[in-house]
Amino acid sequence: MPSAEERVMSLVASIQSPGNRGLVTGTVGAGLLAALLGWCYRDYQSFLALGPGGLPYNLKGWAIVTLFIRPFAMSKSRVTSVADYPENGAPEVVKQLPVRRGERAILGGIAPHRQMSQHAPERMRVYMQNLFDNAVKQHPELLEMKKSLYERHHDALFVSADLLQSQESSVPETARVARGEVGHMHTDLSIHLYLSPADARQVIQKNWGERHRLSVPKTSWFRNKFGVADTYLMIYGPRDEKEMEVFKVILARSISFMTGKDVSEDIEWRKAL
C-alpha cells in the first residue's frame, strides 16, 4: 500500500498533467467567480438597506460607489482618527461638552452614509427640525436653506449665497470646497456637518461623532475629493433633550466655522419661531 506521502505526490502529478490542468483551472475560476458574485449581491443589498441618498438608488448607484468612490475612502478603523486635527484652539463651550454616554453608534456605507444603531427617538425629529429652521430665522444674513448637494433628497443648511460669493477672508476654504453646505439631517435623525479642525477633534474624542469616510486629511492625495473636505463629520442623532443641548452647541460651532462669523446666541429648538 502506498504511503500518505506517495499518495499526495501522485495527486499533485495528476493535477499537473496536461489533461487535468484545464479542468482544475476552470473549477478554481468558477469558484472564484461564484464567490465574487456572492459578495456583490450581499454588498448591493447592504447598499439598498441604507436607503436613498445622493446617488441613484439602484444597481448603477451601487456600481458608482464600488468602483469610483470606495477606492478613495478611508478605512472604517480610521474614522475616529484625529491626528491631523490640532490639540488646541477649541473654545471653552466645546471643551466643556460631556462625553457621550455608552458605546459609539454603528455607521454604514459611504454614499449614502447612515447611522445603523442607537437611533434618536421619533419625538426628537421636531426639535431637530426646529433647530435647523430657527438657525436660518435667527441668522438670515449668514444662512439659507435649500436642497442638499450631497443628499439631493432633502434640505440642508447653507452659507448664504451673498456671503459665500463675497470672497470675505473670514469664510474658510472648507466652505468653498463644500459649495456652501454647512450640514443636513437624515431621515434616521443622524446629521452630517462641518466643524473647525479643533472642534472636530473634541467632538470625536468625546464620542459625539466620527469622520465621514471621504473626510480624509489635507495631506492626502485624495483630499477634497467629491467636494468633501477634511472635517466633514457624522454626528450621532440626539437621543434625549440633554443631547439636544449638546447638538445645539455643535451646530452653532459649525455655523460659526463655515460662515466665519461668531454665532454665540442660543438657537431655539423647543419651538418653531
Long-range contacts (C-beta under 8 A, 24 or more apart in sequence): 46-108, 46-109, 47-109, 49-108, 50-108, 50-109, 50-112, 50-113, 50-114, 51-112, 51-114, 51-187, 51-188, 52-112, 52-153, 53-109, 53-111, 53-112, 53-113, 53-151, 53-152, 53-153, 54-111, 54-112, 54-148, 54-149, 54-150, 54-151, 54-152, 54-153, 55-111, 55-112, 65-109, 65-110, 65-111, 69-110, 69-111, 69-214, 69-226, 70-110, 72-214, 72-216, 72-222, 72-225, 72-226, 73-110, 73-213, 73-214, 73-216, 74-211, 74-213, 74-214, 74-215, 74-216, 75-213, 76-213, 78-211, 79-107, 79-210, 79-211, 79-212, 79-213, 80-104, 80-204, 80-210, 80-211, 81-211, 82-200, 82-201, 82-204, 82-205, 84-197, 84-217, 84-218, 84-219, 84-230, 85-197, 85-198, 85-200, 85-201, 85-204, 85-231, 86-197, 86-198, 86-201, 87-198, 87-201, 88-198, 89-196, 89-197, 89-198, 90-196, 90-198, 90-199, 90-201, 90-202, 91-253, 93-249, 93-253, 94-198, 94-199, 94-202, 94-203, 94-249, 94-253, 95-202, 97-202, 97-203, 97-206, 97-208, 97-246, 97-249, 97-250, 98-206, 98-246, 99-206, 99-207, 100-206, 100-207, 100-208, 100-236, 100-243, 100-246, 104-207, 104-210, 104-236, 105-190, 105-236, 105-237, 107-190, 107-210, 107-234, 110-212, 110-213, 110-214, 111-214, 111-226, 112-151, 112-186, 113-192, 113-212, 113-213, 113-234, 114-186, 114-188, 114-190, 115-186, 115-188, 115-189, 115-190, 115-234, 115-236, 115-237, 118-236, 118-237, 118-239, 119-188, 119-189, 119-190, 119-237, 120-188, 120-189, 120-190, 120-237, 120-238, 120-239, 120-243, 121-239, 121-240, 124-189, 124-237, 124-238, 124-239, 124-240, 124-244, 125-189, 127-238, 127-241, 127-244, 127-269, 127-270, 128-185, 128-189, 128-191, 128-237, 128-238, 128-244, 128-247, 128-269, 129-185, 130-268, 130-269, 130-270, 130-271, 130-272, 130-273, 131-244, 131-247, 131-248, 131-251, 131-267, 131-268, 131-269, 132-157, 132-185, 132-251, 133-272, 133-273, 134-267, 134-268, 134-269, 134-272, 134-273, 135-251, 135-255, 135-267, 137-273, 138-265, 138-267, 138-268, 138-273, 139-255, 139-259, 139-263, 142-255, 142-259, 142-261, 142-263, 143-182, 143-255, 143-259, 148-181, 148-184, 149-179, 149-181, 149-227, 150-181, 150-184, 150-192, 150-227, 150-228, 151-184, 151-186, 154-184, 154-185, 154-186, 154-187, 155-184, 156-181, 156-182, 156-183, 156-184, 157-181, 157-182, 157-183, 157-184, 157-193, 157-255, 158-182, 159-258, 159-259, 160-259, 163-259, 168-260, 169-260, 170-259, 170-260, 170-261, 171-258, 171-259, 171-260, 172-196, 172-257, 172-258, 172-260, 173-229, 174-229, 174-230, 174-231, 174-257, 174-258, 175-258, 175-259, 175-260, 177-224, 177-227, 177-228, 177-229, 178-227, 178-228, 178-229, 178-232, 178-258, 179-227, 180-258, 182-254, 182-255, 182-258, 182-259, 183-251, 183-254, 188-237, 189-237, 189-238, 190-234, 190-235, 190-236, 190-237, 191-234, 191-235, 191-237, 191-247, 191-251, 192-232, 192-233, 192-234, 192-235, 193-232, 193-233, 193-235, 193-250, 193-251, 193-254, 194-229, 194-231, 194-232, 194-233, 194-254, 194-257, 194-258, 195-231, 195-233, 195-250, 195-253, 195-254, 195-257, 196-231, 196-253, 196-257, 197-230, 197-231, 199-250, 199-253, 199-254, 199-257, 200-231, 200-233, 203-233, 203-235, 203-250, 204-233, 208-235, 208-236, 208-246, 208-250, 209-233, 209-234, 209-235, 209-236, 209-250, 210-234, 244-269
